[in-house]
Amino acid sequence: RWSRGLGDVYKRQSQTWNMKKLQLLSLVLIACLILDQSTKYIAKHYLEGRGAYSYIGDTFRLVYSENTGAFLGLGASLPERVRTFIFSGLVALFLAGFLVYTIRSTNVTKTGFIASALIIGGGLSNLIDRLVNNGAVMDFMNVGIGSLRTGIFNIADMAIMLGAIMLLWYRNDTAE
């Protein structure tokens, strides 16, 4: 009887954590989608066709760009069907698989879970761009000093990078 009671407590704790995981995942995904898609909407309407706006001694630039490739435009010169297969089809499969893994994983830390949710949220937002914007992702931010500059990026890219850095930095973190 005592062991069944402990099993019930463990089961309730597990169900509570699963519910919290889903709530946290939903919160991060919704935040990524709203922030990224709203800033892309603003960028398209206020930056498209207007050149670059420079701030802080040209350290930060706002400039509208549509990227049909991957990171830094890699793959942009591939045939359209190949780009669609890779950047929409394979990315959608990866995101679905990573989402299932993230939800079902029993040994992920809270930090690892949030990091994974950021990667999924950013990837999903860029995938939405590709699906509604003829295979292109809208980018609009650029930072650098002189000729040393980043590629043009967006909020989704920032979420993906933050999630990846968190996964690498906290990969040995076992504390909840």
N, C-alpha and C positions, 0 to 999 in steps of 0.2 A: 504494500500500500504506500509506503514512504517513497519508494522508487518511482511509482506511478505519479505521485505528487510532484517530484522533481522533474519528471519528463513533461508534465503539463506546464510547469513553470518555464522550462526551456523552450517548449513549443510556443508559448505565448510571447516570450522574449524574442524568439526568432520571427514570429509573425509581426511583432511591433517593429523590429528592425527592417523587415521587408517593406512594411508600409512607409516607414520613414525614408527608406531608400527611394521608393517610388515618388514620394512627395519631393524629396531633395532633387531627384532627377528631373521631375517636371518643372520645378522652380528654375533650375539652371538652364534647361532647354528653352523654356519660355523667355527667360531673360536674354539669352543669346539671340534668339530669333527676333524678339522685339527690338533690342538695341541695334543689331546688325541691319535688319531690314528697314528700320526707320531711318538710320543714318544713310543707307544706300539710296533711299527715296529722296532724302534731302539733297544728297550729293548729286543725284541725277538731275534734279530740278534746278539746283542753284550753281552747279559747277560745269555741267556738260556744255562743251563748246565755248567755254570762257577762259581757257588757259589756266595757269597755276596761280594760286594765292600763296604768298610767302610770309612767314611769321618767325619771330625770334631770330632775326639775322639770317634768314633762309635755312634755319635748322629744321623747321617744320613746314611742309607744303601741303596744300589741299589742291588736288588736280584729279579730274575725272578720267577714268580709264576703264575699258572693258577688256578683260583678259580671257581669251578662249583656250589658254593653256593651263598648266598647273603652276606651281610655285615659280615665280619669276618668268612666267610665260613658257616654261618648258613644255614642249609638245604642241605648241600653237600652230606649227606648220604641218602637223599631221593631217591626213584627209579627214573631212568632217565626220564620216561614219566611224572612223577609228577613235577620234576624240570623243564622240558621243558614247561609244562603247566603254572606253577607259574612264573618262571623267564623269560620266553619269551612271552607267551601268555598274561598273566595278566598284566605284565609290559607294553607290547605294548598297551593294552587297556587303562591302566592308563595314559600313555604318550599321547595317542591320545586325551583322554578326557581332560586332563590337558591343552594340547595345544589349543583345541577348547575353553575351559573356559578362558584361558589367552588372546586369541585373541578377544573373544566376550565381555569380561568384560569391562564395561564402567566406573567403579569406582576404577580401579587399579592405583596406583601411578607409576611413572616412575621407582622408586626403586623396587617396588613390581613386575613390569613387567620384569625388568632385572633379578631379583632373580628367577622368574618363568622360564625365558628363560635359565638361567644357569642350573636349575634342569632338564629341558627338554633336553637340549643339552648333559649334562652328562649322563642322562638316555638313550638317543638315542645312544650315542657312546658305552656304555656298552652293550646295546641290540644288536648293530651291531656285537660286539665281540662274543656274545653268538650264533648269527645266523651263523657266518662264522668260528667259532672256536669250533665246537662240543659242544656247551653249556657252554663253559668256558669263563671267563673274564681274560684278561692278567693284572696282577698287578706287580709292580716293585719297589715301594718306601716304606721305613720303617723309622720311626723316634722314638727316645726314649733315655732314659738314663739308662744304666745298664739293668736290667731285666724288667723295666717299659717301654714297647714299644707299639706302635700302631700296628694294623694289617698291612699287606702289601696292598698298595693302588695304584691308578693311577690318572692321571689328571682329568678324568671324575668324579671320586669320590670327588676330590677337588672341582670341579665345583658344584656338587650336595650339598656338605656340605656348601660351600660359599653361594649358593642360599638359602638353608634352614636357615642359620644364618641370612642372610639379611632379609628374610621374618619374622623371629621372632623378630629381633632387630628393624626393621622399620615398624612393623605391624600397629602402630598407626600414621605413617607418612602420612599426607594428602596433603602436599605441592607437587606441580609438579615441 
